[in-house]
Amino acid sequence: MNIRPQPSTSQPSTQPKSPLWLRIGFWVCVVIGTAAAIRRIVALAAPAHNGPPQVAGLDDAFAAHAGLTLAHVIPATLFVLIAPLAVFDRFARLRWPERILFPLGAVVGLTAYAMAAYAIGGWTERSAIYLFDTLFLYSLARAFAHFERGEPILKRRWLMRSIAILLGIGTARPVMAVFFATSRITHLRPEQFFGIAMWTGFVVNVLIFEVWIRSVDRRTQAESTTALPNLDRTA
């Protein structure tokens, strides 16, 4: 299994294998993001008020805007579940995942803007949503533009960038869990740490993806340069 890096159009098509830690991190984000979304859908469908007060308070906050929450969470869940089909080599022959991801991503991004008005973490969380949701939609739009122009390499690079941003939600969940677990010591409430967790999740994912893709570019360029003398001798 390999997450397909995207060299520039002037570089060879050889695709270095993605590191194991990156593939593990991708799947961890997918699993966490999907589990969190399913939990939210279940909580909206069958509210339970016997949990910890902080969790019950969050459930009530989302239940107050149940329609908007479902309009965001359901497409986001589908996006996360379909994303591996557009990322890994073993599914390269499939074309429908990418076509579905574009409209799903547009719905996810637009509803995220609407949900930001009710952000649990106030302006700290809202600022993270506005910034990274804009980057998500921009990356998705760039990917779609390259798709329309028949530029698969650039299309996939920008699509992968949008997926990495969205999976920042999955990275933020463990950070939230740590805050919840230590709340008796820190006395921090969700409205105080939700924004910090969101910023952490998005920033970590964006930085990891950008560092990785640039390391792939440098390695591919180095291999291409090394191969040139051999090509000259056989010309």
C-alpha positions as CSV (number, residue, x, y, z in Angstrom):
1,M,0.0,0.0,0.0
2,N,1.4,3.4,-1.0
3,I,0.2,6.9,-0.7
4,R,0.9,8.3,-4.1
5,P,3.2,11.3,-4.0
6,Q,2.9,13.7,-6.9
7,P,6.1,14.8,-8.6
8,S,5.9,17.8,-10.9
9,T,5.0,17.1,-14.5
10,S,8.7,17.6,-15.6
11,Q,9.9,14.7,-13.3
12,P,9.8,11.0,-13.9
13,S,6.7,9.1,-12.9
14,T,8.5,6.8,-10.5
15,Q,6.7,7.2,-7.1
16,P,8.8,6.6,-4.0
17,K,7.0,4.5,-1.4
18,S,5.5,6.5,1.4
19,P,6.9,5.9,4.9
20,L,5.1,3.5,7.2
21,W,4.5,6.1,9.8
22,L,2.7,8.3,7.3
23,R,0.4,5.5,6.2
24,I,-0.3,4.6,9.9
25,G,-1.1,8.2,10.7
26,F,-3.4,8.4,7.7
27,W,-5.4,5.4,8.8
28,V,-5.5,6.5,12.4
29,C,-7.0,9.9,11.3
30,V,-9.5,8.1,9.1
31,V,-10.6,5.8,12.0
32,I,-10.8,8.5,14.6
33,G,-12.6,10.9,12.3
34,T,-15.1,8.3,11.3
35,A,-15.7,7.1,14.8
36,A,-16.2,10.7,16.1
37,A,-18.7,11.4,13.3
38,I,-20.7,8.2,13.9
39,R,-20.7,9.0,17.6
40,R,-22.1,12.4,16.9
41,I,-24.8,11.0,14.5
42,V,-25.8,8.5,17.2
43,A,-25.9,11.2,19.9
44,L,-28.3,13.2,17.7
45,A,-30.5,10.3,16.9
46,A,-30.7,8.9,20.5
47,P,-29.6,11.6,23.0
48,A,-28.2,10.2,26.3
49,H,-28.0,12.5,29.3
50,N,-26.3,10.1,31.7
51,G,-22.7,10.8,30.6
52,P,-20.1,13.2,32.0
53,P,-21.5,16.8,32.4
54,Q,-19.0,18.2,29.9
55,V,-19.9,15.6,27.2
56,A,-23.6,16.0,27.8
57,G,-23.2,19.8,27.5
58,L,-21.5,19.3,24.1
59,D,-24.2,16.9,22.9
60,D,-26.9,19.5,23.8
61,A,-25.0,22.2,22.0
62,F,-24.9,20.2,18.8
63,A,-28.5,19.0,19.2
64,A,-29.6,22.6,19.2
65,H,-28.5,22.8,15.6
66,A,-29.1,19.1,14.6
67,G,-30.0,19.8,11.0
68,L,-26.9,21.8,10.3
69,T,-24.7,19.3,12.2
70,L,-26.0,16.4,10.2
71,A,-25.7,18.3,6.9
72,H,-22.0,18.7,7.8
73,V,-21.2,15.4,9.5
74,I,-22.7,13.0,7.1
75,P,-20.9,14.3,4.0
76,A,-17.7,14.6,6.0
77,T,-18.0,11.0,7.0
78,L,-18.5,9.9,3.4
79,F,-15.6,12.0,2.3
80,V,-13.3,10.4,4.9
81,L,-14.4,6.9,4.0
82,I,-14.0,7.5,0.3
83,A,-10.6,9.3,0.6
84,P,-8.5,6.2,0.8
85,L,-9.8,5.0,-2.6
86,A,-8.4,8.2,-4.1
87,V,-5.1,8.0,-2.3
88,F,-3.7,4.5,-2.4
89,D,-2.1,2.8,-5.4
90,R,-4.2,-0.4,-5.1
91,F,-7.3,1.7,-6.0
92,A,-5.6,3.7,-8.9
93,R,-7.9,2.1,-11.5
94,L,-11.0,3.6,-9.9
95,R,-12.2,6.9,-11.2
96,W,-15.5,7.4,-9.3
97,P,-14.0,8.2,-5.9
98,E,-12.4,11.5,-7.1
99,R,-15.6,12.5,-8.9
100,I,-17.6,12.0,-5.7
101,L,-15.1,13.7,-3.4
102,F,-15.4,17.0,-5.2
103,P,-19.1,17.7,-4.5
104,L,-18.9,16.1,-1.1
105,G,-15.9,18.3,-0.2
106,A,-17.8,21.4,-1.3
107,V,-20.7,20.6,1.0
108,V,-18.4,19.8,3.9
109,G,-16.5,23.1,3.4
110,L,-19.6,25.3,3.1
111,T,-21.4,23.8,6.0
112,A,-18.3,24.1,8.1
113,Y,-18.5,27.9,7.6
114,A,-22.1,27.8,8.8
115,M,-21.2,25.7,11.9
116,A,-18.4,28.1,12.8
117,A,-21.1,30.5,14.0
118,Y,-21.8,28.0,16.8
119,A,-18.2,27.0,17.6
120,I,-17.8,25.5,21.1
121,G,-14.4,27.1,21.4
122,G,-15.4,30.6,20.5
123,W,-13.2,32.8,18.3
124,T,-10.1,30.6,18.9
125,E,-11.9,27.6,17.3
126,R,-13.7,29.8,14.8
127,S,-10.5,31.3,13.5
128,A,-9.0,27.8,12.9
129,I,-12.1,26.8,11.0
130,Y,-12.2,29.9,8.9
131,L,-8.5,29.6,8.0
132,F,-8.2,25.9,7.4
133,D,-11.6,25.5,5.8
134,T,-10.7,28.2,3.3
135,L,-7.4,26.3,2.6
136,F,-9.4,23.1,2.2
137,L,-11.9,24.6,-0.3
138,Y,-9.0,26.3,-2.1
139,S,-7.1,23.0,-2.4
140,L,-10.3,21.2,-3.6
141,A,-11.0,23.9,-6.2
142,R,-7.4,23.7,-7.5
143,A,-7.7,19.9,-7.7
144,F,-11.0,20.2,-9.6
145,A,-9.5,22.8,-12.0
146,H,-6.6,20.5,-12.8
147,F,-9.1,17.6,-13.2
148,E,-11.0,19.7,-15.8
149,R,-7.8,20.5,-17.7
150,G,-6.7,16.9,-17.7
151,E,-3.7,17.3,-15.4
152,P,-3.8,14.2,-13.2
153,I,-0.5,14.8,-11.4
154,L,-1.4,18.3,-10.2
155,K,-5.0,17.3,-9.6
156,R,-4.0,14.5,-7.2
157,R,-1.4,16.7,-5.4
158,W,-4.1,19.3,-4.5
159,L,-6.7,16.7,-3.8
160,M,-4.3,15.0,-1.3
161,R,-3.6,18.4,0.3
162,S,-7.4,18.9,0.8
163,I,-7.7,15.4,2.3
164,A,-4.8,16.1,4.7
165,I,-6.4,19.3,5.9
166,L,-9.8,17.6,6.5
167,L,-8.2,14.8,8.4
168,G,-6.9,17.4,10.8
169,I,-10.2,16.8,12.6
170,G,-9.0,13.3,13.4
171,T,-5.7,14.6,14.7
172,A,-7.5,17.1,17.0
173,R,-9.6,14.4,18.7
174,P,-6.7,12.9,20.8
175,V,-5.7,16.4,21.8
176,M,-9.3,17.0,23.0
177,A,-9.2,13.6,24.8
178,V,-6.1,14.7,26.7
179,F,-7.8,17.9,27.8
180,F,-11.0,16.0,28.9
181,A,-8.9,13.5,30.8
182,T,-6.9,16.2,32.6
183,S,-9.8,18.6,33.2
184,R,-10.1,17.8,36.9
185,I,-6.5,19.0,37.2
186,T,-6.5,21.9,34.8
187,H,-10.1,22.9,35.4
188,L,-10.3,23.8,31.7
189,R,-13.7,23.7,30.0
190,P,-14.4,22.6,26.4
191,E,-15.0,26.2,25.4
192,Q,-11.5,26.9,26.6
193,F,-9.6,24.0,25.0
194,F,-11.6,23.2,21.8
195,G,-10.0,26.0,19.9
196,I,-6.5,24.9,21.0
197,A,-7.2,21.3,19.9
198,M,-8.5,22.4,16.5
199,W,-5.5,24.5,15.8
200,T,-3.2,21.7,16.8
201,G,-4.9,19.1,14.7
202,F,-5.0,21.2,11.5
203,V,-1.5,22.6,11.9
204,V,0.1,19.2,12.5
205,N,-1.6,17.7,9.5
206,V,-0.7,20.5,7.1
207,L,2.9,20.7,8.3
208,I,3.4,16.9,8.0
209,F,1.9,16.8,4.5
210,E,3.9,19.7,3.2
211,V,7.2,18.5,4.7
212,W,6.6,15.0,3.2
213,I,5.6,16.1,-0.2
214,R,8.6,18.5,-0.5
215,S,11.0,15.7,0.6
216,V,9.5,13.5,-2.1
217,D,10.1,16.3,-4.6
218,R,13.7,16.7,-3.6
219,R,14.4,13.0,-3.7
220,T,12.7,12.6,-7.1
221,Q,14.6,15.6,-8.4
222,A,17.9,14.1,-7.1
223,E,17.2,10.8,-8.7
224,S,16.3,12.5,-12.0
225,T,19.6,14.5,-12.0
226,T,21.7,11.4,-11.2
227,A,20.2,9.6,-14.1
228,L,21.0,12.3,-16.6
229,P,24.7,11.3,-17.2
230,N,23.6,7.8,-18.0
231,L,21.1,9.1,-20.5
232,D,23.7,11.2,-22.1
233,R,26.1,8.2,-22.6
234,T,23.3,6.2,-24.3
235,A,22.2,9.0,-26.6
